[in-house]
Amino acid sequence: MMGNAVFIAAGDPMEHVLPHKLFDLGPIPFTNHMLMLLVVAAVMLVVFPRLARNYPLVPSGFRNMIEAVMVFLRTEVAKPALHEHTDRFLPFIWTLFFFILFNNLIGMVPLDPLAVLVLGKGHLAGTATAGLSVTAGLAVVAFIMIHVSGIMEQYRVALGQDRSSVAAAFRGFFLYWYNFVPHIPGVLGVILWPFLFVLEMIGAAVKPFSLAVRLFANMMAGHTVLASLLMMIPAIRHASDVGIAIPTLLGCAGLGCLELFVAFLQAYIFVFLTCMFIGAAVSPEH
């Protein structure tokens, strides 16, 4: 049993989820996670324009599935949070959801073992959303979209009051940050405003951080546990208790199904919370 323990410990399940440098682009290391981001972006640029062209009267197959997901995101996720602003943000919401989902799903495809067999080189593929830098980048995009949308909404309101575009831009910018803080009437509100503003700014920074950590932790944990179970299979071949093999394989299959569910769930949660935050930014009165 000691030999089996050493054999299992010799591998590192984290190797399957950590980013690995492929080459350098000047001072920037190009990793397998970056490669997978480019692959997913290329897939989306090929798939979605083809689905949009020559749209049939009655969609079917894969097109019908994608349309059902898009309709669900519009009616059940975006519209309750964004109301009359829904259609304006739908391109961003759909793109964000499918980009995260495709990255989650492609990480479940055993591309890395195939690369080893074909090219003789590993660590070319991986789950990009299992990297904190990737999820942090997505969170930064959501953060910018949230606050720029809020500022632009205040700008539109200011333009409706017959002001010049420059004056409206300044007024919209300061109105957004002024409405960022709950209004308390009287002298007490004036005294507490700086403290409340700092607290709200901390909350604004924590929101995208929570999006990044949630997506990263869930994707990384699932792949790490699955890799740990798979690493036990070669060791079991040499173990005296062969009966452990069946529960291990069943556990891998069950965990794979759970990972598939989590891939959809985490993309949904990321987009759902982003819609909530955008809705609060463009409608501060609510």
C-alpha positions in Angstrom: 0.0 0.0 0.0 2.9 2.4 0.6 4.0 1.9 -3.0 0.6 2.7 -4.2 0.4 5.8 -2.1 3.8 7.0 -3.5 2.6 6.3 -7.0 -0.6 8.3 -6.5 1.3 11.2 -4.9 3.9 11.2 -7.7 1.4 12.9 -10.0 0.0 16.4 -9.5 -3.7 16.9 -10.3 -3.1 20.7 -10.4 -1.1 20.2 -13.6 -4.4 19.7 -15.4 -5.8 23.2 -14.3 -2.8 25.5 -13.9 -1.8 27.7 -16.9 1.3 26.5 -18.7 3.5 28.9 -20.8 3.8 27.9 -24.5 6.0 30.8 -25.6 6.7 34.5 -25.1 5.1 37.4 -26.9 7.6 40.0 -25.9 7.3 40.5 -22.2 4.0 38.6 -22.1 4.0 34.8 -21.6 1.5 33.1 -23.9 -0.2 30.3 -22.0 -2.5 27.4 -22.9 -5.4 29.3 -21.3 -4.8 32.2 -23.8 -4.7 29.7 -26.6 -8.1 28.2 -25.5 -9.6 31.7 -25.3 -8.6 32.3 -28.9 -10.0 28.9 -29.9 -13.3 29.7 -28.3 -13.4 33.2 -29.8 -12.7 31.7 -33.3 -15.4 29.0 -32.8 -18.0 31.7 -31.8 -17.0 33.9 -34.8 -17.6 30.9 -37.1 -20.7 29.4 -35.5 -22.9 32.3 -34.7 -22.7 34.2 -38.0 -23.5 30.9 -39.8 -26.5 30.4 -37.5 -27.7 34.0 -38.2 -27.5 33.7 -42.0 -30.2 32.0 -44.0 -32.4 31.8 -40.9 -35.2 29.2 -41.5 -38.9 29.9 -40.7 -38.8 27.0 -38.3 -35.4 26.4 -36.7 -34.4 22.9 -35.7 -31.5 21.0 -34.2 -28.5 22.9 -32.9 -29.9 26.2 -34.1 -33.2 25.6 -32.2 -31.2 24.8 -29.0 -29.1 28.0 -29.2 -32.3 30.0 -29.9 -34.0 28.5 -26.9 -31.1 29.4 -24.6 -31.0 33.0 -26.0 -34.8 33.4 -25.5 -34.4 32.1 -21.9 -31.6 34.6 -21.2 -33.7 37.4 -22.6 -37.0 36.7 -20.9 -35.9 35.1 -17.6 -32.5 36.7 -16.9 -32.2 40.0 -18.6 -35.7 41.4 -18.7 -36.6 41.1 -15.0 -33.4 43.1 -14.1 -33.1 45.5 -17.0 -36.7 46.1 -18.0 -36.9 48.6 -20.8 -33.1 48.5 -21.2 -33.1 44.8 -22.0 -32.6 44.8 -25.8 -29.8 47.4 -25.6 -27.7 45.0 -23.5 -28.6 41.7 -25.1 -25.6 41.5 -27.5 -23.3 41.9 -24.5 -25.2 39.4 -22.3 -25.5 36.7 -25.0 -21.8 37.1 -25.9 -20.7 36.9 -22.3 -22.8 33.8 -21.5 -21.8 31.8 -24.6 -18.1 32.8 -24.3 -18.0 31.5 -20.6 -20.1 28.4 -21.5 -17.9 27.4 -24.4 -14.8 27.9 -22.4 -16.3 25.7 -19.6 -17.4 23.0 -22.0 -14.2 22.9 -24.1 -12.3 22.3 -20.9 -14.1 19.0 -20.5 -13.0 17.7 -23.9 -9.7 15.7 -23.6 -7.8 17.8 -26.0 -4.6 17.6 -24.1 -4.2 13.8 -24.3 -5.0 14.1 -28.0 -2.3 16.7 -28.4 0.2 14.4 -26.7 -0.7 11.5 -29.1 -0.7 13.6 -32.2 2.0 16.2 -31.5 3.9 14.6 -28.7 3.5 17.7 -26.6 1.2 18.2 -23.6 -0.3 21.2 -21.8 -1.5 22.8 -25.0 -5.2 22.7 -24.0 -7.0 23.3 -20.7 -10.0 25.0 -19.0 -9.4 28.7 -19.4 -12.1 29.6 -16.9 -10.2 27.5 -14.3 -7.5 30.3 -14.3 -8.0 33.3 -12.0 -6.5 35.7 -14.4 -9.1 34.8 -17.1 -12.0 35.1 -14.7 -10.6 38.3 -13.4 -10.4 39.6 -16.9 -14.1 38.7 -17.5 -15.0 40.4 -14.2 -13.1 43.6 -15.2 -15.1 43.6 -18.5 -18.3 43.3 -16.5 -17.2 46.0 -14.1 -16.5 48.4 -16.9 -19.8 47.6 -18.6 -21.7 48.1 -15.4 -20.4 51.6 -14.5 -20.0 52.9 -18.1 -23.7 51.9 -18.6 -24.7 53.8 -15.5 -22.8 56.9 -16.5 -24.2 56.8 -20.1 -27.7 56.5 -18.7 -27.3 59.6 -16.6 -25.8 61.3 -19.7 -28.9 60.6 -21.7 -31.0 62.0 -18.9 -28.9 65.2 -18.8 -29.2 65.5 -22.6 -33.0 65.5 -22.3 -32.8 68.7 -20.2 -31.5 70.8 -23.2 -27.9 70.9 -22.1 -24.9 70.8 -24.4 -23.2 67.5 -24.9 -20.1 68.5 -22.9 -22.2 69.8 -20.0 -24.4 66.7 -20.1 -21.3 64.5 -20.0 -20.0 66.2 -16.9 -23.4 66.2 -15.3 -24.1 62.6 -16.1 -20.7 61.5 -14.7 -21.2 63.3 -11.3 -24.9 62.4 -11.1 -24.0 58.7 -11.4 -21.5 58.8 -8.5 -23.9 61.0 -6.5 -26.7 58.5 -6.9 -24.3 55.7 -6.0 -24.9 56.5 -2.4 -28.3 56.2 -0.6 -29.8 59.6 0.0 -30.3 60.6 3.6 -32.1 63.9 4.2 -30.8 66.6 6.4 -27.4 67.3 8.0 -26.9 63.7 8.9 -26.9 62.8 5.2 -24.2 65.3 4.4 -22.0 64.0 7.3 -22.5 60.4 6.4 -22.1 60.8 2.6 -18.3 60.4 2.4 -18.4 57.3 4.6 -21.3 55.7 2.6 -19.5 56.6 -0.6 -16.4 54.7 0.5 -18.5 51.7 1.6 -20.3 51.7 -1.8 -17.0 51.9 -3.7 -15.8 48.9 -1.7 -19.0 47.0 -2.6 -18.6 48.0 -6.3 -15.1 46.5 -6.3 -16.2 43.3 -4.4 -19.0 42.5 -6.8 -16.8 41.7 -9.8 -14.2 40.1 -7.5 -16.9 37.7 -6.3 -17.9 36.9 -9.9 -14.2 36.1 -10.7 -13.6 33.9 -7.7 -16.9 32.0 -8.0 -16.3 31.0 -11.6 -12.6 30.2 -11.0 -13.2 28.2 -7.8 -16.0 26.0 -9.2 -14.2 25.2 -12.5 -10.9 24.6 -10.9 -12.3 22.4 -8.1 -14.2 20.1 -10.4 -11.3 19.4 -12.7 -8.9 18.9 -9.7 -11.2 16.4 -8.1 -11.8 14.6 -11.4 -8.0 14.5 -12.1 -7.4 13.1 -8.6 -9.8 10.3 -9.1 -8.4 9.5 -12.6 -4.9 9.3 -11.2 -6.0 6.5 -8.9 -6.9 4.2 -11.8 -3.3 3.2 -12.8 -2.5 2.7 -9.1 -5.5 0.5 -8.6 -4.3 -1.8 -11.4 -1.4 -2.8 -9.0 -3.5 -2.8 -5.9 -4.7 -6.0 -4.2 -8.2 -4.6 -3.7 -9.4 -4.5 -7.3 -13.0 -3.8 -6.1 -12.0 -0.1 -5.6 -11.8 0.3 -9.4 -15.6 0.1 -10.0 -16.5 2.8 -7.5 -13.7 5.0 -8.8 -14.9 4.8 -12.4 -18.5 5.4 -11.3 -17.4 8.4 -9.3 -15.5 9.8 -12.4 -18.6 9.4 -14.5 -20.9 11.0 -11.9 -18.5 13.8 -11.4 -18.3 14.4 -15.2 -22.0 14.8 -15.3 -21.9 17.2 -12.4 -19.2 19.2 -14.1 -21.4 19.5 -17.2 -24.2 20.9 -15.0 -21.7 23.2 -13.3 -20.5 24.5 -16.7 -23.9 25.7 -17.6 -24.7 26.9 -14.0 -21.7 29.0 -13.6 -22.2 30.7 -17.0 -25.8 31.4 -15.9 -24.8 32.8 -12.5 -22.1 35.0 -13.9 -24.5 36.5 -16.5 -27.4 36.7 -14.0 -25.5 38.7 -11.5 -24.0 40.9 -14.2 -27.5 41.7 -15.3 -28.5 42.6 -11.8 -25.6 44.9 -11.4 -26.2 46.6 -14.7 -29.9 47.0 -13.9 -29.0 48.7 -10.6 -26.5 51.0 -12.4 -28.9 52.2 -15.1 -31.9 52.4 -12.8 -30.5 53.8 -9.5 -34.0 54.9 -8.4 -34.8 51.2 -7.9 
